[in-house]
Amino acid sequence: MPFRVHFTVEDLARTRIAAQPNPLCELVLAVRKLKYADHPVRLSAWRRDVARRLRPEARMVLDLVPRSGIMPGFLAPPGTGTADELMDRVRAVPRSRIRSDLEDVAVHRSLPAWTRQLADDPDRLSQLCDSLQHVHDRLLRPHWSEITAVTEADTATRARQVVSGGLGDVLGRLNPRWMRWESPVLEVAMPSGVDGDLHLAGRGLLLVPSVFGSDSPVVGPHAEPQPFLLYPAGGPRGLAAALTPEEPPWRPAGVGSLGPVLGTTRAAVLHAVIERPGCSTKELAHAAGIAPASASEHATVLREAGLIRTTRRGAAVSHSPTAAAVELWGAAAG
């Protein structure tokens, strides 16, 4: 049986999409990706790079975060905030919460011996937080701008889905492999086999985009002020685009023949605009697998060549192809 999230009309009204990923939730998922050798092609270079830069103080976090299954919830406080703000919340977590979370985990798996003193020894908690900071700085901080570019492009796509099809359309398309929307229930197939029912009771659900949570869903049923659900941002290419943004993750028909004329990356940018008329610069960067600054530069060149139009409304920017671009691409692809 799947895990079932029950919505009322009030819950649907209060359900929202987080503007950015939760840095510490992403960190926990990144640690799991580091420890579990899946996706060898996409993640092998990242794993080698991280392994070179981690120091011995990373061991506490690596020991505490399992490959899968339950982990101490206080390590990744829910909600919004920068990595530093969330780290401060971990440092200030009440001793009773630490003790409770560790007891919950101990029911399912063994814990490192040093965790026995964690709730009552401020120095030990400080060491764990220093370890958390060190691992964050090596695993996530170098890629954070690319991670946020992927997630911001994804949330913009979800916003358009809300306008065109309503929130039910969004819930049905978040993660089709693992989730199914049968109004008013969202069924979530948990890889751990956990089932049950979550009645939102008017609180709504916070949908949190995640780059490292690219495989299976993560649900926080007891989070305050509202439960959360992590979903994969950017689809199958999201993780690759965040970790290797300099390499466009695809080569559609037409790029090969236009590559010598426009350049391979610029041809990929043009294709992204043709496929997504009205896209923002961040969406364009995500689709082409490059950094937003690079996408803006390529868009400028294409605009000056008469191949795209750029519309500005306040701070918002959108890009659309011209008729000449569509004709050029059709001729190249044919």
C-alpha positions as CSV (number, residue, x, y, z in Angstrom):
1,M,0.0,0.0,0.0
2,P,1.3,3.5,-0.8
3,F,1.5,6.4,1.7
4,R,-1.6,8.5,1.2
5,V,-1.8,12.3,1.7
6,H,-5.4,13.5,2.1
7,F,-6.4,17.0,0.9
8,T,-9.4,19.1,1.7
9,V,-10.4,22.2,-0.3
10,E,-8.6,24.3,2.4
11,D,-5.5,22.2,2.1
12,L,-5.4,22.8,-1.7
13,A,-5.7,26.5,-1.1
14,R,-2.8,26.5,1.4
15,T,-0.5,24.2,-0.6
16,R,2.5,26.0,-2.0
17,I,5.8,25.5,-3.8
18,A,8.9,26.6,-2.1
19,A,11.0,29.1,-4.0
20,Q,14.2,27.3,-3.3
21,P,15.4,23.9,-2.0
22,N,16.1,23.4,1.7
23,P,19.9,23.4,1.9
24,L,20.2,20.9,4.7
25,C,17.6,18.5,3.2
26,E,19.7,18.7,0.0
27,L,22.8,18.1,2.0
28,V,21.4,14.9,3.6
29,L,20.3,13.6,0.2
30,A,23.7,14.5,-1.3
31,V,25.5,12.5,1.5
32,R,23.3,9.6,0.6
33,K,24.2,10.0,-3.1
34,L,27.9,10.1,-2.1
35,K,27.7,6.9,0.0
36,Y,25.5,4.9,-2.4
37,A,27.2,4.3,-5.8
38,D,24.1,4.7,-8.0
39,H,24.1,6.8,-11.2
40,P,27.8,6.1,-11.9
41,V,27.9,8.0,-15.1
42,R,26.3,11.2,-13.8
43,L,27.9,11.2,-10.4
44,S,31.3,9.6,-10.7
45,A,33.2,12.8,-11.3
46,W,31.4,14.6,-8.5
47,R,32.1,11.7,-6.1
48,R,35.8,11.8,-6.9
49,D,36.0,15.5,-6.5
50,V,34.2,15.4,-3.1
51,A,36.3,12.5,-1.9
52,R,39.5,14.6,-2.5
53,R,38.2,17.5,-0.5
54,L,36.6,15.9,2.5
55,R,38.7,16.0,5.7
56,P,38.4,13.6,8.7
57,E,35.9,15.9,10.5
58,A,33.3,14.8,7.9
59,R,33.2,11.4,9.5
60,M,30.5,12.3,12.1
61,V,28.0,13.3,9.4
62,L,28.9,10.4,7.2
63,D,28.4,8.0,10.1
64,L,25.1,9.5,11.1
65,V,23.4,9.7,7.7
66,P,22.5,6.3,6.3
67,R,22.3,5.2,2.7
68,S,18.6,5.0,3.1
69,G,15.9,4.9,5.7
70,I,15.3,7.0,8.8
71,M,17.7,9.6,10.1
72,P,17.6,12.1,13.0
73,G,15.2,14.8,11.9
74,F,17.0,17.6,13.7
75,L,19.9,17.4,11.2
76,A,17.7,18.9,8.4
77,P,15.2,21.3,10.0
78,P,12.2,22.0,7.6
79,G,11.2,25.4,6.3
80,T,13.1,28.0,4.4
81,G,16.3,29.9,5.0
82,T,19.9,30.0,4.0
83,A,22.3,27.2,4.9
84,D,23.8,29.4,7.6
85,E,20.4,30.1,9.1
86,L,19.5,26.5,9.1
87,M,22.8,25.5,10.7
88,D,22.1,28.0,13.5
89,R,18.8,26.1,14.1
90,V,20.6,22.9,14.4
91,R,23.1,24.4,16.9
92,A,20.2,25.6,19.0
93,V,18.1,22.4,18.8
94,P,16.6,21.5,22.3
95,R,18.2,18.6,24.0
96,S,14.8,16.9,24.3
97,R,14.5,17.0,20.5
98,I,17.9,15.4,20.0
99,R,17.1,12.7,22.5
100,S,13.7,12.0,20.9
101,D,15.0,11.9,17.4
102,L,17.9,9.5,18.3
103,E,15.5,7.2,20.1
104,D,13.3,7.1,17.0
105,V,16.2,6.2,14.8
106,A,17.6,3.6,17.3
107,V,14.4,1.6,16.9
108,H,15.3,0.9,13.2
109,R,19.1,0.8,13.1
110,S,22.2,1.0,15.3
111,L,23.8,4.4,15.9
112,P,27.4,5.4,16.4
113,A,28.5,5.2,20.1
114,W,29.3,8.9,20.3
115,T,25.6,9.8,19.8
116,R,24.9,8.6,23.4
117,Q,26.5,11.9,24.7
118,L,25.0,14.1,22.0
119,A,21.9,15.3,23.9
120,D,23.9,16.2,27.1
121,D,27.3,17.3,25.8
122,P,27.3,20.7,24.1
123,D,30.8,20.2,22.9
124,R,29.8,17.0,21.1
125,L,26.9,18.8,19.5
126,S,29.2,21.6,18.4
127,Q,31.6,19.0,16.8
128,L,28.6,17.5,14.9
129,C,27.6,21.0,13.7
130,D,31.2,21.7,12.6
131,S,31.1,18.4,10.7
132,L,27.8,19.4,9.1
133,Q,29.3,22.7,8.0
134,H,32.4,21.1,6.6
135,V,30.4,18.6,4.5
136,H,28.1,21.3,3.2
137,D,31.0,23.5,2.1
138,R,32.5,20.6,0.2
139,L,29.4,18.9,-1.3
140,L,26.9,21.7,-1.9
141,R,28.4,25.2,-1.7
142,P,30.5,24.9,-5.0
143,H,27.3,23.9,-6.9
144,W,24.7,26.0,-5.1
145,S,24.1,28.6,-7.8
146,E,23.6,25.9,-10.4
147,I,21.3,24.0,-8.0
148,T,19.1,27.1,-7.4
149,A,19.0,27.8,-11.1
150,V,17.6,24.3,-11.8
151,T,15.1,24.6,-9.0
152,E,14.0,28.1,-9.8
153,A,13.4,27.1,-13.5
154,D,11.4,24.1,-12.2
155,T,9.2,26.2,-9.9
156,A,8.5,28.6,-12.8
157,T,7.3,25.6,-14.8
158,R,5.1,24.5,-12.0
159,A,3.6,28.0,-11.7
160,R,2.6,27.8,-15.4
161,Q,1.1,24.4,-14.8
162,V,-1.1,25.8,-12.0
163,V,-2.3,28.5,-14.4
164,S,-3.1,26.1,-17.2
165,G,-4.3,23.1,-15.4
166,G,-4.7,23.8,-11.7
167,L,-2.9,22.4,-8.7
168,G,-4.2,18.9,-9.4
169,D,-2.3,19.0,-12.7
170,V,0.9,19.9,-10.7
171,L,0.4,17.1,-8.2
172,G,-0.1,14.6,-10.9
173,R,3.1,15.6,-12.7
174,L,5.5,16.1,-9.8
175,N,6.9,12.5,-9.9
176,P,4.8,10.1,-11.9
177,R,7.1,7.2,-11.2
178,W,6.4,7.3,-7.5
179,M,3.3,9.4,-7.0
180,R,-0.3,9.4,-8.3
181,W,-2.9,12.0,-7.8
182,E,-6.5,10.7,-7.4
183,S,-8.4,13.7,-6.1
184,P,-8.5,14.4,-3.2
185,V,-5.6,11.9,-2.3
186,L,-2.0,12.0,-3.3
187,E,-0.6,8.4,-3.3
188,V,3.2,8.2,-2.7
189,A,5.0,4.9,-3.2
190,M,7.7,5.0,-0.5
191,P,10.8,2.9,-1.4
192,S,11.1,1.8,2.3
193,G,7.7,0.3,2.1
194,V,6.2,2.6,4.6
195,D,2.5,3.2,4.3
196,G,-0.1,5.1,6.2
197,D,-2.3,8.2,5.9
198,L,-1.5,11.9,6.4
199,H,-4.5,14.1,6.9
200,L,-3.3,17.7,6.3
201,A,-6.2,19.1,8.3
202,G,-6.2,22.5,6.7
203,R,-2.4,23.0,6.9
204,G,-1.7,22.4,3.2
205,L,1.4,20.8,1.9
206,L,4.8,22.5,1.2
207,L,6.2,21.2,-2.1
208,V,10.0,21.5,-2.0
209,P,12.0,21.1,-5.2
210,S,15.1,19.0,-4.8
211,V,18.0,18.3,-7.1
212,F,19.6,15.4,-5.1
213,G,16.3,13.9,-4.3
214,S,16.0,12.8,-7.9
215,D,14.9,9.2,-7.3
216,S,12.4,8.6,-4.6
217,P,10.1,11.0,-2.7
218,V,10.7,12.3,0.8
219,V,7.8,13.2,3.0
220,G,8.0,15.2,6.3
221,P,4.6,14.5,7.9
222,H,5.4,16.1,11.2
223,A,7.1,19.3,10.0
224,E,5.9,22.6,11.2
225,P,4.1,24.8,10.3
226,Q,3.1,22.4,7.6
227,P,4.1,19.0,6.3
228,F,6.5,18.9,3.3
229,L,7.1,16.8,0.2
230,L,10.4,16.8,-1.7
231,Y,10.1,16.2,-5.4
232,P,12.7,16.0,-8.2
233,A,13.4,19.3,-9.8
234,G,14.2,19.5,-13.4
235,G,13.3,15.9,-14.1
236,P,15.9,13.3,-15.1
237,R,18.3,16.0,-16.3
238,G,18.1,18.2,-13.2
239,L,21.0,16.6,-11.3
240,A,23.3,16.5,-14.3
241,A,22.5,20.1,-15.1
242,A,23.4,21.2,-11.5
243,L,26.6,19.3,-11.2
244,T,28.0,19.7,-14.8
245,P,26.3,22.9,-16.1
246,E,29.0,23.6,-18.6
247,E,28.0,20.5,-20.7
248,P,24.5,20.6,-22.3
249,P,22.9,17.3,-21.3
250,W,21.3,16.7,-24.7
251,R,21.9,17.2,-28.4
252,P,18.6,17.5,-30.3
253,A,18.3,17.2,-34.1
254,G,19.6,20.3,-35.7
255,V,22.3,21.1,-33.2
256,G,24.8,19.0,-35.2
257,S,24.3,20.9,-38.5
258,L,23.9,24.3,-36.9
259,G,26.8,23.8,-34.4
260,P,29.6,24.8,-36.8
261,V,27.6,28.0,-37.6
262,L,26.3,29.0,-34.2
263,G,28.4,27.0,-31.9
264,T,27.1,23.8,-30.2
265,T,25.9,25.5,-26.9
266,R,24.3,28.5,-28.7
267,A,22.5,26.1,-31.0
268,A,21.2,24.2,-28.0
269,V,20.1,27.6,-26.5
270,L,18.2,28.4,-29.7
271,H,16.5,25.0,-29.6
272,A,15.5,25.6,-26.0
273,V,13.8,28.9,-26.9
274,I,12.0,27.2,-29.9
275,E,10.8,24.4,-27.7
276,R,9.8,26.7,-24.8
277,P,8.5,30.0,-26.2
278,G,8.2,32.6,-23.4
279,C,10.8,31.0,-21.2
280,S,12.7,33.0,-18.7
281,T,16.5,33.2,-18.7
282,K,16.7,30.8,-15.8
283,E,14.5,28.3,-17.5
284,L,16.6,28.7,-20.6
285,A,19.8,28.0,-18.6
286,H,18.2,24.9,-17.1
287,A,17.0,23.6,-20.5
288,A,20.4,24.0,-22.1
289,G,22.3,22.8,-19.1
290,I,24.4,26.0,-18.6
291,A,24.7,28.8,-16.1
292,P,22.2,31.6,-16.2
293,A,24.9,34.2,-17.0
294,S,26.0,32.1,-20.0
295,A,22.4,31.7,-21.1
296,S,21.9,35.5,-21.0
297,E,25.0,36.1,-23.1
298,H,23.9,33.5,-25.8
299,A,20.4,35.0,-25.8
300,T,21.9,38.5,-26.5
301,V,23.8,37.2,-29.5
302,L,20.8,35.3,-30.8
303,R,18.6,38.4,-30.3
304,E,21.1,40.6,-32.2
305,A,21.0,38.0,-35.0
306,G,17.2,38.3,-35.3
307,L,16.6,34.7,-34.1
308,I,14.9,35.4,-30.8
309,R,12.7,38.2,-29.2
310,T,13.2,39.2,-25.6
311,T,10.3,40.8,-23.7
312,R,10.7,42.6,-20.4
313,R,7.9,43.3,-17.9
314,G,9.4,44.9,-14.9
315,A,12.1,42.5,-13.6
316,A,10.7,39.6,-15.6
317,V,12.3,38.6,-18.9
318,S,11.0,36.1,-21.5
319,H,12.5,34.8,-24.7
320,S,10.6,33.6,-27.8
321,P,11.8,32.5,-31.3
322,T,11.3,34.6,-34.4
323,A,9.9,33.1,-37.6
324,A,13.4,33.2,-39.0
325,A,14.6,31.0,-36.2
326,V,11.9,28.4,-36.6
327,E,12.5,28.3,-40.4
328,L,16.3,28.0,-39.9
329,W,15.9,25.2,-37.4
330,G,13.4,23.3,-39.6
331,A,15.8,23.5,-42.5
332,A,18.7,22.2,-40.4
333,A,16.7,19.4,-38.8
334,G,15.3,18.3,-42.2
